[in-house]
């Protein structure tokens, strides 16, 4: 299958080979205040979204979990608690600065035994076939250059019976709510970014990248195209965020 050699970076078209670098620059800029910005941007609701995602993941003791785009480790920490001492959670990110922030945070919180760390590009997962019970990616898929390839890689490294869980910004269902959300995203978010991390451009990219991300039904179809079955999604906060699941049977 022939791939276009350009992709979107927010609303811009850029060379596909440049996207990972551009995304890395965004997260290098915001890494040190990432958690604070998440709380401010979502008014703390991101914690509820992650709690619901963890419940939908259904991690059991002894299982092996790969958490892609871990950021500062909110999902990985919860999974480590559920997998227990016999399980393993690999906390990963393509961005070294974000991974270091997350690793430092986990060490400070006393997570040691069943957490490992790896710098990973979701399009080229460096593990053999069928080795994880669950793969998660929270607020990271929209930054991946070739999303379909990443989904196929996730399917490849899952064990039969395993599942993928994608927590991501999505498309609000209600038109009036969407209008308010647009004002918030394009006017208020960059202002918060300017005030807190002196970086409005990264948060303008965030708003644009959300709009360019596939909607709920399209992402469900992409999961099915990658070979996942029993795919579903759960809208949270009116569709601002959605949790997609797919199973490898």
C-alpha positions as CSV (number, residue, x, y, z in Angstrom):
1,X,0.0,0.0,0.0
2,X,1.4,3.4,-1.0
3,X,1.6,6.0,1.7
4,X,1.4,9.7,1.2
5,X,4.8,11.2,2.2
6,X,3.1,14.2,3.9
7,X,1.0,14.3,7.1
8,X,-0.7,16.8,9.3
9,X,0.9,18.6,12.2
10,X,-2.1,20.4,13.7
11,X,-3.6,22.2,10.6
12,X,-0.2,22.3,8.8
13,X,0.9,19.7,6.1
14,X,4.4,18.6,6.7
15,X,6.7,15.8,5.5
16,X,5.8,12.6,7.3
17,X,9.4,12.1,8.4
18,X,9.4,15.4,10.3
19,X,6.3,14.8,12.4
20,X,8.0,12.8,15.2
21,X,10.6,15.6,15.6
22,X,8.0,18.3,15.7
23,X,5.9,16.4,18.3
24,X,9.0,15.8,20.4
25,X,9.7,19.5,20.4
26,X,6.2,20.2,21.7
27,X,6.6,17.8,24.6
28,X,10.2,18.8,25.3
29,X,8.7,22.3,25.9
30,X,5.9,21.2,28.2
31,X,7.4,18.2,30.0
32,X,8.3,19.9,33.3
33,X,4.8,21.3,33.8
34,X,2.8,18.6,32.1
35,X,0.8,17.4,35.1
36,X,0.0,20.9,36.2
37,X,-1.2,21.8,32.7
38,X,-3.4,18.7,32.5
39,X,-5.1,19.7,35.8
40,X,-5.6,23.3,34.6
41,X,-6.8,22.4,31.1
42,X,-9.3,19.8,32.2
43,X,-10.2,21.3,35.6
44,X,-9.0,17.9,37.0
45,X,-11.5,15.8,35.0
46,X,-8.6,14.0,33.3
47,X,-8.2,12.0,36.5
48,X,-11.8,10.7,36.2
49,X,-11.2,9.9,32.5
50,X,-8.2,7.8,33.4
51,X,-9.9,6.0,36.2
52,X,-12.7,5.0,33.8
53,X,-10.2,3.8,31.3
54,X,-8.4,1.7,33.9
55,X,-11.7,0.0,34.8
56,X,-12.4,-0.7,31.1
57,X,-8.9,-2.2,30.7
58,X,-9.7,-5.0,33.2
59,X,-6.1,-5.7,34.3
60,X,-5.7,-8.8,36.5
61,X,-2.9,-9.9,38.8
62,X,0.1,-11.4,36.9
63,X,-0.7,-9.8,33.5
64,X,1.8,-8.1,31.2
65,X,0.9,-4.6,30.1
66,X,2.5,-2.2,27.6
67,X,1.5,1.4,28.2
68,X,2.5,3.5,25.1
69,X,2.8,7.3,25.3
70,X,2.9,7.0,29.1
71,X,3.8,10.6,29.7
72,X,4.2,11.0,33.5
73,X,2.7,7.6,34.1
74,X,-0.8,8.1,35.4
75,X,-2.1,4.9,33.6
76,X,1.0,2.9,34.1
77,X,1.0,3.5,37.9
78,X,-2.6,2.2,38.2
79,X,-1.9,-0.8,36.0
80,X,1.2,-1.7,38.1
81,X,-1.0,-1.7,41.2
82,X,-3.5,-4.1,39.5
83,X,-0.9,-6.4,37.8
84,X,0.8,-6.9,41.2
85,X,4.3,-8.3,41.9
86,X,3.8,-11.2,39.5
87,X,2.8,-8.9,36.6
88,X,4.8,-6.5,34.5
89,X,4.0,-3.0,33.2
90,X,6.2,-1.4,30.6
91,X,6.0,2.4,30.8
92,X,7.0,3.8,27.5
93,X,7.1,7.1,25.5
94,X,8.7,8.2,22.2
95,X,9.9,11.3,24.0
96,X,12.9,11.0,26.3
97,X,12.1,14.1,28.3
98,X,8.6,12.9,29.1
99,X,9.8,9.4,29.9
100,X,12.4,10.8,32.3
101,X,9.7,12.9,34.0
102,X,7.5,9.8,34.3
103,X,10.3,7.6,35.6
104,X,11.4,10.2,38.2
105,X,7.8,10.5,39.4
106,X,7.3,6.7,39.7
107,X,10.6,6.3,41.6
108,X,9.5,9.1,44.0
109,X,6.2,7.3,44.5
110,X,7.9,4.0,45.3
111,X,7.0,2.0,42.2
112,X,10.0,-0.3,41.6
113,X,9.4,-4.0,41.2
114,X,7.0,-4.5,38.4
115,X,7.5,-1.4,36.3
116,X,10.1,-1.2,33.5
117,X,10.8,1.8,31.2
118,X,11.5,2.0,27.4
119,X,11.6,4.7,24.8
120,X,9.3,3.3,22.1
121,X,7.8,4.5,18.8
122,X,4.3,3.0,18.6
123,X,4.8,2.4,14.9
124,X,7.7,0.0,15.6
125,X,7.1,-1.8,18.8
126,X,10.4,-3.6,19.7
127,X,8.8,-6.8,21.1
128,X,8.0,-10.2,19.6
129,X,4.5,-11.3,18.6
130,X,2.0,-12.2,21.3
131,X,3.6,-11.0,24.5
132,X,1.2,-8.6,26.2
133,X,-2.2,-9.1,27.8
134,X,-3.1,-5.4,27.4
135,X,-1.8,-2.5,25.4
136,X,-2.9,1.0,26.3
137,X,-2.2,4.4,24.9
138,X,-3.5,7.5,26.6
139,X,-3.7,10.8,24.8
140,X,-0.9,9.8,22.5
141,X,-2.4,8.2,19.4
142,X,-3.3,11.6,17.8
143,X,0.4,12.4,17.8
144,X,1.5,9.2,15.9
145,X,2.3,9.8,12.3
146,X,1.0,6.5,10.9
147,X,-1.9,5.6,13.2
148,X,-3.0,2.5,11.2
149,X,0.5,1.1,11.3
150,X,0.7,1.7,15.1
151,X,-2.7,-0.1,15.6
152,X,-1.4,-3.1,13.5
153,X,1.8,-3.2,15.7
154,X,-0.4,-3.2,18.9
155,X,-2.4,-6.1,17.5
156,X,0.8,-8.0,16.6
157,X,2.3,-7.9,20.1
158,X,-0.9,-8.7,21.9
159,X,-1.6,-12.3,23.1
160,X,-4.8,-14.0,21.9
161,X,-7.5,-12.9,24.3
162,X,-5.6,-9.6,24.9
163,X,-7.1,-6.1,24.4
164,X,-6.1,-2.7,23.3
165,X,-7.3,0.4,25.1
166,X,-7.1,3.9,23.6
167,X,-8.0,6.9,25.7
168,X,-8.0,10.0,23.5
169,X,-9.6,13.3,22.9
170,X,-12.4,12.9,20.4
171,X,-15.3,14.8,18.9
172,X,-18.2,16.2,21.0
173,X,-21.6,15.0,20.0
174,X,-23.7,18.1,20.6
175,X,-23.4,21.1,18.2
176,X,-23.9,23.7,20.9
177,X,-21.4,22.0,23.2
178,X,-19.0,21.8,20.3
179,X,-19.2,25.6,19.7
180,X,-18.3,26.3,23.4
181,X,-15.5,23.7,23.2
182,X,-14.0,25.4,20.2
183,X,-13.9,28.7,21.9
184,X,-12.2,27.1,24.9
185,X,-9.8,25.1,22.8
186,X,-8.6,28.0,20.5
187,X,-8.9,31.0,22.8
188,X,-8.4,29.8,26.4
189,X,-6.1,26.9,26.1
190,X,-3.3,28.8,24.3
191,X,-3.7,31.6,26.9
192,X,-3.2,29.1,29.8
193,X,-0.2,27.7,28.0
194,X,1.3,31.2,27.6
195,X,0.7,32.0,31.2
196,X,1.9,28.7,32.8
197,X,4.7,27.5,30.5
198,X,5.2,30.6,28.3
199,X,4.3,28.4,25.3
200,X,1.0,29.2,23.5
201,X,2.1,27.5,20.3
202,X,2.2,24.0,21.8
203,X,-1.3,24.3,23.1
204,X,-2.6,25.7,19.8
205,X,-1.1,22.5,18.3
206,X,-2.9,20.5,20.9
207,X,-6.3,22.0,19.9
208,X,-5.6,21.5,16.2
209,X,-4.3,17.9,16.6
210,X,-7.5,17.0,18.4
211,X,-9.6,18.3,15.5
212,X,-7.5,16.4,13.0
213,X,-7.8,13.1,14.9
214,X,-10.3,10.5,13.6
215,X,-13.8,10.7,15.1
216,X,-15.2,7.9,17.2
217,X,-16.7,5.8,14.4
218,X,-13.6,6.2,12.2
219,X,-11.2,5.1,14.9
220,X,-13.4,2.1,15.6
221,X,-13.2,1.2,11.9
222,X,-9.4,1.6,12.0
223,X,-9.3,-0.8,14.9
224,X,-11.3,-3.4,13.0
225,X,-9.1,-2.9,9.9
226,X,-6.0,-3.6,12.1
227,X,-7.6,-7.0,13.0
228,X,-9.3,-6.2,16.3
229,X,-12.7,-7.7,17.1
230,X,-15.6,-6.8,19.4
231,X,-14.5,-3.2,19.1
232,X,-16.4,-0.6,21.1
233,X,-16.1,3.0,22.4
234,X,-17.3,4.9,25.4
235,X,-17.8,8.7,25.2
236,X,-16.8,10.7,28.2
237,X,-17.8,14.3,29.0
238,X,-20.1,14.5,26.0
239,X,-17.5,13.0,23.6
240,X,-14.7,15.4,24.5
241,X,-12.8,12.2,25.2
242,X,-13.5,8.6,24.2
243,X,-12.2,5.2,25.3
244,X,-11.9,2.7,22.5
245,X,-11.4,-1.0,23.1
246,X,-10.6,-3.8,20.7
247,X,-9.8,-7.5,21.4
248,X,-7.5,-10.0,19.7
249,X,-9.5,-13.3,19.7
